[in-house]
């Protein structure tokens, strides 16, 4: 009988620990799946059409709290190389 009394006395602690673990795991999963707050966009040369479009996107995304960093490139060939490079 003493064993059952000990188990009954500890169930609230076990419930709290299990709940805390579940909340921590759920928080971690949600934070991991959130979109990035900083995005880099290759825009081609300064003054080109892609550069101007990038500037407009930067203004629009800034309203949503997303920072858009514009990266000037030598043009479409370099842009394709950046897209294929997993480290870029």
N, C-alpha and C positions, 0 to 999 in steps of 0.2 A: 504494500500500500504506500509506503514511503516514496517509492520510485515514481508512482503516478502523481503524487503531490508535487514532486520536484518538476516533473514534466509539465504539469498544469501551471506551475508558477513561472516557468520559463517561456511559455508560448508567446506572450506579448513581445518579449525580446527577440525571439526568432522571427516573428512577423515583421517587426520593425527592420531587422537586418535584411530580410528577404525583400521587403519593399524598397529599401535604400539601394540595394544592388540592382533591382529592376529599373529604378529611376535613373541611376547612373548609366546603365547600359543604354537605355532609351535616349538619354541626353547625348551620349557619345555618338549614337547612330544618327541622330538628327543633325548634329553639328558636322558630322563627316559628309553628309549628303547636301549640305547647303552650297549654293553657287559661290564662286569666288567673288571677292569684293574689288579685286584688281584684275583688269584684262588688258592684254597687250595686243595691238592691232598693227599689222604691217600696212603702210600706206603708200608706198612708192615714193616718188620724188616730191620735194617741196613745191607747192603751187599746182600740182597735178590734181586731176579729178578725185582720185582716191584720197589724197591728202585733205581736200576740202570736205569730202564725205566723212572722213574720220573725225574732223573737227566738229561736225554737226552731231555725230554719234556721241562724242565726248560730252557735249553739252546735255544731250538727252539723258545719257546714262548717269551723269552727275546728279540729276534731279532724283534718281532712284538710289543714290548713295553708292554708285559703282564708279570706281576710278578707271578711266580708259587711258592707257599710255600709248601714244602713237610712236611707232618705230618707222623711221624713214628708211627705205630700201632703194636699190638701184632699179627696181621695176619688177615686172611680172615673173621673170626668170628667178630672181632672188626670192620673191614671195613663195613660189612653188617649192624652192629648196628649203625654205623655213618650214613650210607645211609638212614636208617629208621628214624633217629632222625631229626626232622625238625629244631632243634636248632643248629645242627652241621654244 
